[in-house]
C-alpha cells in the first residue's frame, strides 16, 4: 500500500508531520524522528510491519509495540508519553507512532538533540539548542507541575493509588516503573518533586482535591427538555480523584440515558441498542478531563444530558492551529496541555490515541447511526455535542425515523435518578 493510501486510511491531513519507516527494526532511526517531533510540533511515524518477506501476525505486533514503548522510555530524556498503536490496512498491520508536541524541551535521544525542519530530521546545532533551552526558561511552569498545598502524608487516596497500580501493572512493567512505595512511584510519574505533591498529583490521587481547587468539581445535569432551564430530573456534583470522578460521570450519563428496543420483522428477538455510542461518550469525557485548563478557578467540566443530545463542556480553548473543523475532518497532532495527567491516564488504559481521538468519536457516532458530533470553541472553552440515535425521539414515541423495514421501537421506563 502506498503512502497516500495509508494517509487517507488513517485520516491524517497532508499538513501533518509524517515520516514513513520501512524497517521497523531500525529503532535508532525511529528514535531520532520521535525526538525531533517532540522538540518541534509533533508528528506521526508510520512503520509497515513486514519482516523477511512475511507479514507479521497480531501477536508479534503487540509484542513489538510493547518493546517500542519500553525503548522510548529508556532512551528519550526527559521522559515523554509516546502513543503507539496498530492499524490494519488491507492484509497488513501498520504501526502508528503518535508524538505530541513536547512540553519539556529540549528532548534528547541517546544524548543527542534532534529537530524536524519540515522536510527531514537532523541534529540540532548549538544555536538551536540555546533557543530551546531559552524557550523553556521563559515559559511559565505549567499548572500541573506547580506545588500543591496538599499534605503528601495525609491527603493522598491509598485506594486510588492501589487501583491505578492494578490497572496499569502491564504498562508500568513495560516502562520499568517500580511500584515499591507510593512516593517513589509518584516521583517517577513527575507527580512528586522534592517530597511535595504537584497539582497534577493532587488532581489524580488526592483524597479530595476540590478542597484546594474547587474548579476540579464536575457538574452533571439531566434536563427534562431540550433546553437548559430550571427543570431537571437529576443533578450531581462530583469531586474526588480524577479517574474515580470520570467513572462516576460516565455512569451518570448511562443511568440517565434510555435504551431503544427494536423488533425487526426478520427476527423474533428484541434488539436493545443505546441512544448514544458509548465509545464516543467515553472518549469525549477522557479528552475533557485531560485537555481542560485546570488553572482557572472559574473553569470546570459540565455535562448536560438532554432528551436528544449530550453536551460535554470543559474550560480551556483549543490549541493554536486546531479548529472544530479539522477535529471532525482529519484529526490533529496533539498539543497536550497536561502531559503528566495524560501520561497517568495512558498508563491506566484510558487513553490510546491523542490527535485521532476526535476521529474515533466521529466513527463511533457513524457506526451507531447518529448524526456527526459537533465541537464548539468559544469564550468558555470547548463543547462537544453528541446527538442521540433518534434525534427527534420524544418520550411519547412521536417521531421515529424510517430505518428500512418493520421496526417497532420502544423506550425503557423512565430513568430513575440516583438517590
N, C-alpha and C positions, 0 to 999 in steps of 0.2 A: 504494500500500500504506500502511495507516495505521500509526501509531506502535506500537500494541500488537502488531501482527503482526511488525513489524520487531524489537521487543524479544524476542518469542518465538522468531523465526527465529534470532537471534544468541545466544540463551540468556543474555540479560542479565537479572539479577534486578531486580525493581521497586525495590529499596532502593538500587541504584546511582545515582550522579550521572550523568544522561544529558541531553544537550541536543541538539535537532534543529535543523539549519540547512537551509532550503530553497534558499538561494542559496550554492552552493559558491564562487562567485567573490568573495564578500564576506569577503576574508581578514582584514580588520581585526576584524570581529565574531567570527570563529573564533579569532583570536589572543587576544582578550580572554578568551574562555572557557577556552582552553588554559592561559593564565597563571593564571587563577583556580583551576583544578583543581590546578595544580602547587603553589599556595600553601595548599591545603586538603587534601582527602582523595583527590584524583584523580578520574577520571571518563572518560566517553566523549562524544565529539562525533560525531554521525551526520549525513552530508550525502547527499541523494539527487542522483545525477548526472544532472540534466536541464538542457539549455541551449537556449533559444529553441524550446521545444516538441518537441525531439528528444531521444532517449536517446543519451547519449554512448557511443561504442563503446569496446572494450577498450583500443585503443592510446591513445585520448585519456585514459582513466582512468589508465593507467600514467604518462603524462606529467604529469597533474595531481598524482598522488601525489609524484612527484619534485620538482615545483615547490613543493608544500606543505611537504615536509621541508626544502627549502632556505629557504623563507620563515621557518619556525620557527627554524631555526638562525641566521639573520641577525638576527632581531628579538626573540628572548627571551633575557634575560640574568639570571643566568648560564646557560650552555648546558645544555640538557636533552635527553634522548633521548625523542622523541615517536614512537610507533609508529602508522604509517598503513597501512591495508590496504584492498583492495577486496573486497566481498562481493556476489555476485549473488543477488538476491532476485526471483524471477519473471523478468521480462524486463528488469529494471533493475539497474544497478550502484550500490551504496551504498558510500560511503567511511566507514570506521570509524576514528576517531582515538582511540587509547587513550593516556590521560595518567596516568602513575603519580603517586603522592603524592611531591612533590619533597623531596629531602634538603638542598637548598642554599637554602632560603627566606631572604629574600623574592626572588621572581622578578618581573621587570618586562617588560612588553611595550610597546614604543615609549616607554620611560622612565616608564610608569605601572604601578603595582602594583594587581592585581585580586584579589578573593577571591570565593568562591562560598558563599552563606549557606544553601544547601539548596534554594532556590527560584529564585534568579537570580544573575547576575553583576553585580558593582558595583566601583567603585574603592574601594580601602582608604583609610580615614581615618587621620589621624595616630596615633591611639591603637592602631589595629590594626597599623600599620607598626611602631610601637615594640614591640608584643608579638612580632611576627615576628622582629625583629632580636634581641630578648632571648632568644627561644627558640633561635636559632642560637648565641648566645653561651654559654648554659648547657649545651647539649648537648655531650657529648664528641665530639672529632673521630673519625669512623668509621675503622675499622682500615685500609681500603684507601687512605685519604688520608694515613696516618702515613708517616714516612720509613722506608725500608728500609735495612738495613745493607749492601746490595749496592753494589759499586763500579760506577758507571754506565759507566766506560770499559772494564771488563774482564768484567763479569758478564752483559751482555746477549747474547742469542742473535741474531746477524745473520741467520741462516737463518729464524728465526721472524718477525722483522720484515719480511723480504722476502716471506715467504709471506702475511703479513697485508696488505701493500700490494697484492700481486697480487690477492688475493681481494676486498679492499674498495675497489678502484680506483673503481668506479662510485659508491658511496656517499660516498667521500672527496671526489670531484669535486662531487657534489651539495651537500655540506655545505661546499664551498670550503675544505677542509683541505689545505694544501700538504704535499708529502712530499719537500721539498728535502733535508732531512737528518733522521736518525732522532731526534735530541734535540728539534728543533723540533716534529716530528710528535708525540712523546710529551708534550711540553708542551701542545699543543693538545688532547690527549686527557686532560689533567689527571693524567698518569702521571709527570710530572716537575715538581718545584717547586724553584725556586732552585738549579737544577743538580743536584738529588738525586732519585733514583728513589723513587717511593712503593711501598708494599707491593703495591698493585694492579698497578703496572707490573712489579714483580718477579715476581708470580704469573703474569702474562700473557707477559712477554717475557724473564724471567731464564733463563739457561742451565740452572741447577738451583736453583730457589728452595727446594727441600726441605732444602738445607744450612742455611738460615737458619730455615726454618719447616717442621719435619717433618710438621706436620698437613696439608700440602698433598698428601702422598702419597695414592695411591688403591690400595686393595687389591681385587683381583678374584679370586674363587674359583669353580671349578666343582665342586660336590659330587656324590658318587656316588648319594646317596639323596635323600630329600625333607626331610632334617633337616640342621641344622648340626652336623657332627661332625668327627672327625679324619681321616676318609677322604675325600679329594678327588682329582679327576682332573687338575686344572690349577689353578695358583695363581701370580699375578703381583703384584708391587708396582710401580706406575708412578710416575715422578717426572720433572719437566721442565716446560717451558712449558705453560700451561693447555690451549690448543687441541690441541697435539700429544698430550697425555695423554688428552684427551677422545676423540680419534680412535682412540688405541690401545685404550682401554677398550671403545669400540664394536666394534672389530674382535675383541677378546677374546670378547665376547658372541656375535658372529656365528660365530666359529671353534668355539665350544663349544655351538652350538645345531644340532641335526639338522634336516633338511628332510623334510617329508612329501610322498611321491609318491602320486598317486591315478590310477587307471584308471577312467574313467567309462564306463558302458555305452553312452553316446551318442557316444563318441569313441574312435578308435584310438590317440590320443596320450596320453602320460602328462602329468599336470599336477603340477608341483613347486610347493609352497607352504611358506613358512616356518612354524615353530611359533608365532612371535611377530610382531606387527606392528612392522616396523622403524621406522616413523614415530613410534610411541608410545615405543619404546625411546630413540630419538634425542632426542625432546622431553623425556623424563624425565631423561636424562643432562644435557642442557643446563640444565634447571631446577636440578638438584642442584649443578652447578658454579657457577651464577650466584647462587643464593639461600642457599648454605650459610654458616655462621658460621666465617669464616677465623681469627678472633681466638683461638679456643680451641685450646690446644696438645693437648688431649685429644680434639679433634674429628677429622673426616675424612670421606671418602666410601668406602663399602663396597658392592661389587657382588657379590651371591651368585647363582649360576646353579644352580638345582635341576632335577630331572627334569620338574617340572610348573609351574615359575614362576621369575620373575626378580625379585629384590629390589634396589632402589637406595636406599641409606641415606645421608643427609647430615646432619651436625650442624647444629643451629640449629632452634629451634621455629618453627611457623607464626606470622606476624604477628598481633597482636591483632585479633579480629573475623573471622579466616579460620579455618574449620573443615574437616576432611576431608569433611564432608557437602556444604558449598557448593562445594568444589573439584570434586566429582563432578556436582553438580546444575546449577550455573549460573555457575561460574567466580567471579571476584572482581576487584576493582580492585587492581592490583598495588602492593605496597609493596616497593620494591627495597632489599634490604639492602646490595648492592654495585653502585650505579648506574654507576660508572666501568667495572667489569668487564663489566656488562651492555651498556654502550654499545659496547665493542670487539667483543663477540660479535655485536651487531646489525650493525655495520659489516661484520663478517666474513661475514654472511649466515647465521648460525646461529640467530638469534632474529628472529622476525617478529611474534610476539604475546606478551603477558605474561599478563594475568589470565585469558585464554581458552585458555592452553596446556593446562590440565588437561582442557578440553573437547575439544581436538584429540586428546589421548591416549585419552579415552573413545571418540571417534568412530572412531579407528584400530582400537581393540580390537573395536568392533562390526562394522566392515567386514571384519575378519579372522576373525570368528566366534568370538572368545574371550569369556570372562567379563569383566564390568566390572573396571577397575583398582581398587585399594584403596589409600588413604592412611591411615597411622597417625602420629599426633603424640604422642610420649612424651618421657621424660626424656632420651633420647639425641638425638632430633631427629625428622626426618621420614623415613618409609619408604614408598616407592612399590612396590607389588607388581603385576606384570603376569603374568597367567596364560597358559599355553600354549593353543594352539588345541584340543588334545585333552588336557584337564587330567588325565584318568585314563590317558593313554597310558603303557604300560610298554615297555621295550626289547623285551620278548618279544611285543609286539603283543597284549597280553591284552585290553584294554578299549577298543574303538573305538566312539564313538557313532554312531548311525544318522544318516547325512547325507541320506537320501532318495534311493534309487537304489542300484544295484550299484556300490559303490566298493571298490576293493582298495588299502588304504593300505600303504605300506612306509616304512621309515626309512632314511636314508642310513647308510653304515657308521659305526662308532664314531668320534667326533670325535678327531682326533689333536692333543694339546696342542702348543703352540709350543715348539720346542727353544731 
